[in-house]
Amino acid sequence: MQEYNVIGLMSGTSLDGLDIAYCHFYKEHNSWNFTILKKESIEYNEIFKTKLKHTVDLDAVSLLAFHNEYGIWLGQQVKTFIARHHISVDFIASHGHTVYHQPQIGLTYQIGSGQHLANTCQQKVICDFRTNDVALGGQGAPLVPIGDKLLFGSYDFCLNLGGISNISFDAEGERIAYDIAPVNMLLNYICAKIDLNYDEGGKIARSGSLNQEIVMQLNRLSYYTLPYPKSLGYEWFLDQVIPIIENSEDSVENLLHTAIHHITEQISTVITKTRSQQSTILATGGGAKNTFLIEVLQHKLQQKAKIIVPDDDIIDFKEAMVFAFMGVLKEINETNCLQSVTGAQKDSSSGVVYYPA
């Protein structure tokens, strides 16, 4: 039986913080299983969050310096986590934090230097999971579908409601996945107007009313008409979505309410056009805790699909856990990036290995 104890690190586009998941993976009877043994979410302080948010504006030298600084910071968090929980690990699998994602010009870049991380925590590190897929002509995203397929295959759809929503499902023997729309990236941006980090449970959104003009503008964005494979990045959000929000003088309540309807409209459209019979949807990511969002989505889906919201460990740490799993697949040289998902020339076992000095 193959067994691995791995720490997965994930920092998402919603800038909530760093998720750390210590996971046990084991393969028996040709199937992979997992247990999340220990986990923590480390919130970014305002200074660090602002720095991450504006990394996209840094000059080349400053960006590379912050890449190293962030790698050291990640290593410090891992070192503290290991000491606090008295655990031993086979290696660290780190997603890093995405700054640039423009696969149409062959570019994706996640900060968090693997060598600095490895040296700081004195552990083997596997990271940089996206670059090789982009070099093979793929989108380099989404990557979580390999985990959906091998660890959550009993669900018809796996829906992640993070900074960006993405979905994965099997179609004609292949795993298909792509980004749908912004979720927490949009909702949290609106919340910042009243100095809130997020709208807990969607309570503020629930109290608002629909702005027909804004929802029409959002639904008309050209990305939604593109065929997959496709993926979204923060640059697209800055260029396409923020101007629509900023050109409105509507209240925060109404903007949040409208954003929820836009998000759920895009998700329900994808699900209903993909599968006609009733299906099951595993909903994870921070957006799965937005009760109003889940209610509106279920209403739009009616009886065509049932949304299943799992326990908090899966909601909060699924992505960190799956990147740990991608590290395992890289370690044993098995496919962790699917051509059918990213549009690359072929499946690949992606990631770069760093050893501590």
MIGU-20438 format. One record per atom (N, C-alpha, C, O): y, x, z. Coordinates in steps of 0.1 Angstrom, whole numbers, plus 5000, padded with zeros to 4 digits. Example, Ala and Ser with C-alpha at 12.3 -4.5 7.8 and 13.67 -1.06 7.14 Angstrom:
residues 2
494351325078;495551235078;496751325078;496751425085;497851285071;498951375071;500051295079;501151345080;
END
This chain:
residues 357
498850085000;500050005000;501250095000;501450185008;502250064991;503450144990;504450085000;504649965001;505050175008;505950125018;507250215019;507050345017;508450155020;509650235021;510550175031;510650055032;511250255038;512350215047;513650275042;513850395041;514550185037;515750225030;516950155035;516950035039;518150225035;519350155038;520050135025;520250225017;520550005023;521249965011;522749945015;523049885026;523649995007;525049985009;525749904998;525449934986;526549805001;527249724991;528649694995;528949645006;529549724986;530949684987;531349604975;531349654964;531749474977;531949384966;533349374962;534249424969;533649304951;534949284945;535849194954;537049194952;535249124963;536149034972;536749114983;537549064991;536349244985;536949334994;536749295009;537549325018;535649215011;535349175025;535049295034;535449295046;534349395029;533949505037;532749565031;532249535020;532149655039;530849725036;529649655042;529649635055;528749615034;527449555040;526449675040;526149745031;525749685052;524749785054;523449705058;523449635067;522349725050;521149665053;519949765054;519749835044;519349765065;518149855067;516949775064;516649675071;516249805053;515149715048;513749795047;513749915045;512749715050;511349765048;510849695036;510749565035;510349775026;509749715014;508249765013;507949875017;507449665009;506049705008;505449624996;505749514994;504549694990;503849634978;502349614981;501649714984;501949494980;500549464982;500049354972;500849264969;498849364967;498349264958;499349254946;499449144940;499949364942;500749384930;502049304932;502749274922;502449264944;503749194946;504549264957;504049324966;505849264954;506749334964;507249234974;507449114972;507349284987;507849204998;508849285005;508949405004;509649215013;510749285021;510949215034;510649105036;511549295043;512049255056;513449325058;513449445057;514449245061;515749305066;515649335081;515649235088;515549455084;515249495098;516549505107;516549455118;517549565101;518849575108;519949555098;519749595086;521049505102;522149485093;523549485100;523549455112;524549525093;525949515098;526849495086;526649545075;527949435089;529049425080;530249485086;530649455098;530849585080;532049655085;533249615077;533349645065;534149545084;535349495077;536249615074;536449705082;536949615062;537949715059;539249675067;539649565068;539849775073;541149745079;542149725068;541849765056;543349675071;544249645061;544749755052;544949745040;544849875058;545349995051;544250035040;544550065029;542950035045;541850075036;541649965025;541449995014;541749835029;541649735019;542649735008;542349724997;543949765012;545049775003;544749894994;545049884981;544250004999;544050124991;542950094981;543050134969;541850024985;540749994976;541249894965;540949904953;542149804969;542649704960;543449764949;543449724937;544149874952;545049934943;544550064937;545250144930;543250094939;542650214933;542750214918;542850314912;542650094912;542750074898;544050134892;544150164880;545050154901;546350204896;546550354898;547550404894;545550414904;545750554907;545650644895;544950604885;546350764895;546150854884;544850924886;544150904896;544350994876;543051054875;542751144887;541651124893;543651234891;543351324902;543251244915;542351274923;544151154917;544151074930;542850994931;542250974941;542450934919;541250854919;539950934922;539150894930;539851054917;538751144920;538751194934;537651204940;539951214940;540051254954;539551134963;538951154973;539951014959;539550894967;538150874966;537450824975;537550894954;536150884952;535350974962;534350924968;535851094964;535151184974;535451134988;534551134997;536651094991;537051045004;536250925008;535750915020;536050834999;535250715001;533750745003;533150685012;533250844996;531950884998;531650945012;530650915019;532651015017;532651075031;532650955041;531850955050;533550855039;533650745048;532250665048;531850625058;531650645036;530350575036;529350655044;528550605051;529350785042;528450875050;528550865065;527650865072;529850855069;530150835083;529550705089;529050695100;529750595081;529250465085;527750465086;527150415095;527050535076;525550545076;525150625088;524150585095;525750735091;525350825102;525450745115;524650755124;526550675117;526750595129;525750485130;525150455141;525450415119;524450305119;523050355123;522350295131;522650475117;521350525120;521250565135;520250545142;522350625140;522250665154;522250545164;521550545174;523050445160;523150325169;521750255170;521450205180;521050245159;519850175158;518550255160;517450205160;518750385161;517650485164;516550465153;515350435156;516950475141;515950445130;515850575121;516650665121;514750575114;514550685104;514450615090;513850505089;514950685080;515050625067;514450725056;514550845058;513950665045;513450745034;514650795026;514650905021;515650705024;516850745016;517850635017;517550525022;519050665012;520150565012;520350524997;520350604988;520450394995;520750344981;522150284982;522350184989;523150334975;524550294975;525050244962;524850304952;525650124963;526250064951;527650134948;528050144937;528350174959;529650214958;530650094957;530249984959;531850124953;532850014951;533350024937;533950124933;533249914929;533649924915;535149924914;535849834920;535650014906;537050024903;537349984889;538149894886;536550034880;536750004865;535349944860;534349994863;535449834853;534249784847;534749724833;535049604832;534649804823;534949774809;533849814800;534049914792;532749754801;531549794793;531849794778;531149864770;532849704773;533149694759;533649824753;533549854741;534149914762;534550044758;533750154764;534050274764;532550114769;531550204775;531950264788;531550374792;532650184796;533150234809;532750154821;533050024821;532150214831;532050144844;532150264854;531550364852;532850234865;533050344875;533150284889;533950204893;532150334897;532050304911;532450424920;531850534918;533350414929;533750524937;532750524949;532150434953;532750644955;531850674967;530850784963;529650764961;531350904962;530651024958;529251034965;529251044977;528251034957;526851044962;526651174970;525951174980;527251284965;527051414971;527751424985;527251474995;528951364985;529751364998;529051275008;528951305020;528551165003;527751065012;526551135018;526351135030;525751205009;524551275013;524851385023;524151395034;525851465020;526251575029;526651525043;526351585053;527451415043;527951355055;526951295065;526951325077;525951225059;524951155067;523651235068;522751205075;523551345060;522351425059;521151355056;520051365062;521251265045;520151185040;520151195025;521251215019;519051185019;518851165005;519551035000;519450935007;520251044989;521050924984;520750904970;520650994961;520550774966;520450724952;521550634950;521750534957;522350664940;523550574937;523850574922;523050624914;525050524918;525450524904;524450444896;523850504886;524150324899;523150244892;523550184879;522750144871;524850184876;525350114864;525650204852;525450154841;525950324854;526450414843;525450424832;525750424820;524150454836;523150474826;522950354817;522750364805;522950234822;522850114814;523950104804;523750064793;525150134809;526350124800;526150224789;526550204777;525650344792;525450454782;524350414772;524350464761;523550314776;522550264767;523050144760;522250064753;524350114760;524950004753;524949874760;525249764755;524549874773;524449754781;525749724789;526749804788;525749604795;526949564803;526949644817;528049644823;525849694821;525849754834;525949654845;526149694857;525749534842;525849414851;525349294845;525249284833;524949194853;524649214867;523249284869;522449284860;523149354881;521949434883;520949364893;519849394893;521549274901;520649214911;519449134906;518549114913;519549084893;518449004888;517049074888;516049004888;516949204889;515649264891;515049224904;513849204906;515949224914;515549174927;515149024927;514248984934;515948944920;515748804919;514348784913;513548694918;514048854903;512748844896;511548884904;510548814905;511648994911;510549054918;510449004933;509349014939;511548964939;511548924953;511848774955;511448724966;512448704946;512848564948;512348484935;513048384932;511248514930;510748454917;510348314919;510148244908;510248254931;509848114933;510948014930;510647894928;512248064929;513347974926;513647974911;513448074904;514047864906;514347854891;515647934888;515647994878;516547924897;517847994895;518148074908;517948024919;518748194906;519348264918;520848274915;521248334905;521648214923;523048204921;523748284932;523548254944;524548384928;525248464938;526748424938;527348424927;527248384949;528648344950;529448444958;529748424970;529648554952;530448664958;531848664953;532448554950;532448784951;533748794945;533748724931;534648654927;532648744924;532348684911;531048614913;530148664919;530848504906;529548434906;528748484895;529248504884;527448504897;526548534887;525248464889;524948424900;524448444879;523248364879;522148444872;522448514863;520948424876;519748474869;518648374869;518448294878;517848384858;516748284856;515748344846;516148424838;514548284845;513648324835;513748224823;513848104825;513748284811;513748204799;512848264789;513148374784;511848194784;510948244774;510348384778;510248474769;509948394791;509348514795;510248634798;509748744802;511548614797;512548724800;513448674811;513748554812;513948774818;514948744828;516348744821;516648844815;517048644823;518448634818;519448624829;519148564839;520548694828;521548684839;522948724833;523048804824;523948674839;525248704835;526248654846;525948564854;527448714845;528548664854;529148534848;529248514836;529448434857;529948304853;531448294855;532148274845;531948314867;533348294870;533748364883;532848394890;535048384885;535448434898;535248334909;535348214906;534848374921;534748284932;535648334943;536748294944;535048414952;535948454964;537048544959;538048544966;536948614948;538048684943;539248594941;540448634944;539048474935;540048384933;540548304946;541648294949;539548254953;539848184965;540548264976;541548224982;540148394977;540748474987;542148524983;543048544991;542348534970;543748564964;544648454968;545848484972;544248334966;545148214970;545348214985;546448184989;544348234993;544448235007;545448335012;546148315022;545548445005;546448555009;547948505009;548748565016;548248405002;549548345001;550048295015;551248285017;549048255023;549448205036;548748305047;548448255058;548648425043;548148535052;546848505058;546548535070;545948445051;544548425055;543648505046;543848525035;542548565052;541648635045;540748545036;540348585025;540348435041;539548335034;539648195040;540148185051;539148095033;539247955037;537847925043;536947895036;537747925056;536547905063;535947775060;536547665063;534747775054;534047645051;534647565040;534247455037;535747615034;536447535024;537347425030;537647325023;537647435043;538447325050;539747305043;540147185042;540447415040;541847395034;541647335020;542447245016;540647385012;540447334999;540147184999;540547104990;539347145009;538947005010;540146915012;540146795007;541246965018;542346875021;543346865009;544346795010;543046944999;543946944987;543646844977;542646764978;544346844966;544146754954;544046834942;544546944941;543446774932;543246844919;544446854910;545146754908;544746974906;545846994896;545247004882;544647104879;545346894875;544646884862;545146994852;544347044845;546447024852;546947124843;546347264845;545947334836;546247304858;545747434861;544247444858;543747534853;543447334862;542047344860;541747344845;540747404841;542547274837;542447284822;542647424817;541947474808;543747484822;544047624818;542947724821;542547804813;542447704834;541347794838;540047774830;539447864825;539747644827;538547614820;538647664805;537547674798;539847674800;540047724786;539947874784;540047914773;539747944795;539748094793;538648134784;537548084785;538948224775;537948254764;536648314768;535648294762;536648374780;535348434785;534248334786;533148364783;534648204789;533548104792;532848064779;531848004779;533448094767;532848064755;531948174749;531348154739;532048294755;531348404750;529848394753;529448334763;528948444744;527548444746;527248554756;527948644757;526048534763;525648654772;524848744763;524348714752;524648874767;525048934780;526648944781;527248984772;527148914793;528548934795;528748954810;527948914819;529849014814;530149044828;531749054830;532449074820;532149024842;533549024846;533949134855;533049194862;535149174854;535649284863;537049244868;537649144864;537549314878;538849284884;539949294874;540949214876;539849384865;540949394855;541149254847;542249214845;539949194844;540049064837;540748954846;541548884841;540348964859;541048864868;542548884869;543248794869;542949014870;544349044870;545048994857;546148934858;544449014846;545048984833;545048834830;546048784824;543948774833;543748634827;543948524838;544448414834;543548544850;543548444860;544848434869;545448334871;545248554874;546348554883;547648494876;548348424883;547948524863;549148464858;549148304858;550148244860;547948244857;547848104857;548248054871;548947954873;547748124881;548048084895;549448104899;550148024905;550048224894;551348254898;552448174890;553548164895;552048114879;552948034872;553047894877;553847804872;552247864888;552247734894;553047744907;552947844914;553747634910;554447624923;553647524932;554247484942;552447494929;551647394937;551347454951;551447574952;550947374960;550547414973;549247494974;548447484964;549047574984;547847644986;546647554987;545647574981;546847434994;545747344995;545247294981;544047284979;546247264973;545947204959;545347314950;544447294942;545847444952;545347554944;543947584947;543047604939;543647584960;542247604965;541347494960;540247514955;541747364962;540947254957;540647264942;539547244938;541647294935;541547304920;540647424916;539847414907;540747534923;539947654921;538447614923;537547654915;538147544934;536747504937;536247414925;535047434921;537047324920;536547244909;536347324896;535447294889;537147424894;537047514882;535747584884;534947594874;535547654895;534347734898;533047654896;532147694889;533047534902;531747454902;531547394888;530447364884;532647364881;532547314867;531747414858;530847384851;532247544860;531647654852;530147674855;529247684847;529847674868;528447694873;527547574869;526447604864;528047454871;527147334868;526947324853;525847284849;527947364845;527747364830;526647464826;525747424818;526647584832;525547674829;524147624833;523247634825;524047564844;522747524849;522247404841;521047404838;523047304839;522647184832;522247214817;521347154811;522947304811;522647334797;521447434796;520847444785;521047494807;519947594806;518647524809;517647554802;518647424818;517347354821;517547204823;518447164831;516747124816;516946984816;516146914828;516646824833;515046974831;514246914843;514846964856;515647054857;514546894867;515046924880;514647064884;513547104881;515547134890;515347274893;515847314907;516547234913;515447424912;515847474925;516747594923;516547684915;517847594931;518847704931;518947774944;519247704954;518747904945;518947974957;520348024956;520748104948;521247984966;522648014966;522848114977;522548094989;523448234974;523648344983;525048394981;525848344972;525448494989;526848544988;527748464997;527448355002;528948515000;529848455009;530248315006;530448235014;530248284993;530648144988;529648044992;529947924992;528348084996;527347985000;527747925013;527147825017;528647995021;529047945034;530247845032;530747795042;530747835020;531947745017;531347605015;530947575004;531247535026;530647395026;531147305015;530447235008;532447315013;533147225003;532647264989;532447174981;532647394986;532147444973;530747394970;530447344959;529847404980;528447364978;528347214976;527647174967;529147144983;529146994982;529546954968;528946864962;530647014963;531246974950;530247014939;530046944930;529647134941;528647184931;527447084930;526947054920;526947054942;525746954943;526146824936;525346764930;527346774939;527846654933;527846654918;527446564911;528346774912;528446784898;527046794892;526846754880;526146854899;524746874894;523946744895;522946724888;524346654905;523646534908;522246554911;521946644919;521246484904;519846504907;519146614899;517946624899;519946674890;519346774881;518946904888;518046974882;519446934899;519147054906;519347044921;520246964925;518547114929;518747114943;519147254948;518547354945;520347254955;520847384960;520247414973;520247334982;519647534975;519047574987;519847694993;519947794986;520447675004;521247775011;520347835022;519947765031;519947965021;519048025030;519748065043;520848035045;518948145052;519548185064;520648295061;520748355050;521448325072;522548415070;522148555065;522948615058;521048605070;520648735065;520548755050;521048845045;519948645044;519848655029;521248625023;521648695013;521948525028;523348495023;524148625023;524848655013;524248685034;525248795036;524748935031;525549015027;523448955031;522949095028;522049105016;521349205014;521848995009;520949004997;521349114987;520449184983;522649124984;523049234975;522749374980;522249454973;523049394992;522849524998;521249554998;520849664996;520549455002;519049465002;518549494988;517649574986;519049424977;518549444964;518949584959;518149644951;520049634963;520449774958;519449874965;519149974960;519049844978;518049924984;516749924976;516150024974;516449804972;515249784964;515349854950;514349914945;516549854944;516649924932;516450074934;515950144925;516850124946;516650264949;515150294950;514650394945;514350194956;512950214956;512350224942;511450304939;512750134933;512250134920;512650264912;511850314905;513850314915;514150444909;513350554915;512850644907;513050544928;512250654934;510850664928;510350774927;510250544924;508950554918;508950534903;507950514896;510150554897;510450554883;509950424876;509350434865;510250314882;509950184876;511250124872;512350154877;511250034862;512449964857;513249894868;512649824876;514549924868;515449854877;516649794870;517449724876;516749824857;517849764849;517149694837;516449764829;517349564835;516649484825;517449474813;518549424813;516849514801;517549504788;517849354785;518949324780;517049264789;517249124786;518449064794;519048964790;518849134805;520049094813;521349154808;522349094806;521249294806;522449364803;522749384788;523949414784;521749364780;521949384765;521849534761;522249564750;521349614770;521149754767;520049774756;519349684753;519949894751;518949924740;517549914746;516649884738;517349934759;516049934765;516149914780;517149934786;515049874786;514949874801;515050014805;514850114798;515550034818;515650174823;515450174838;515550074845;515250294843;515150314857;516450394861;516450524859;517450334865;518750394866;519050434880;518450384890;520050524882;520450574895;520450724894;519650794887;521250784902;521350934903;521050974917;521450914927;520151084919;519651124932;520451244937;520651344930;520951234949;521651344956;520951384969;520451304976;520751514971;520151564983;521251634992;522151694986;521151615005;522151675013;522151835013;521051895012;523251885013;523352035013;523252085027;523352215029;
END
